[in-house]
Amino acid sequence: KTCSNIRRAQAHKVPLAFGSDNYFSLESRDVSFGAATLSILQRYSHCGLTPSEAITSATHIAAKTMGKENTLGVLKKGAFADLVVLRKNPGESLE
């Protein structure tokens, strides 16, 4: 059902904003927050979003839905940012 909802939202141009509070309990000891986040992004990709679209849903679009697109989800002077260095380009594959 999740994929059909995501595909229907995409078809109607509904912005998809990733929100980790909807998916992950901080009390869980079995899965780290990072692993849970990656799993959700991979699911978005499995449901039809490109890896770049999945990442954008968790950054810029999520910030925009909160009215914080100038300070979150962007790389620019004065914005808050966490940077991660990876071996592969996550915009091409989330595997």
Residue, then its C-alpha position, 0 to 999 in steps of 0.5 A: k500500500t505504501c508504494s501505491n500511495i507514493r506513486r499516486a502522490q507523485a502522479h498528482k505532483v504532491p511534494l513528498a516530505f520525509g519525516s523520521d518521527n513517523y517511522f522510527s522510535l528512539e526507544s528501539r535498540d535493534v536499529s540505529f537512527g541512521a540505519a532506519t533512515l537509510s531503510i526508509l530512503q531505500r523504500y522511497s526509491h523502491c517505490g519509484l523515486t530516484p535516489s536524488e528525489a528520495i534524498t531531496s524529500a528528506t532535506h529540501i522538501a522537508a525543510k520547505t514544508m516547515g517554512k525553513e527552506n532558507t536555513l535547512g535542507v540547503l548548503k549556503k551561508g547561514a544555513f544549518a548543515d550536517l555533512v557526510v563524506l561517502r565513497k559513492n554518490p547517493g544520488e545515483s544509488l542508495e545501496 
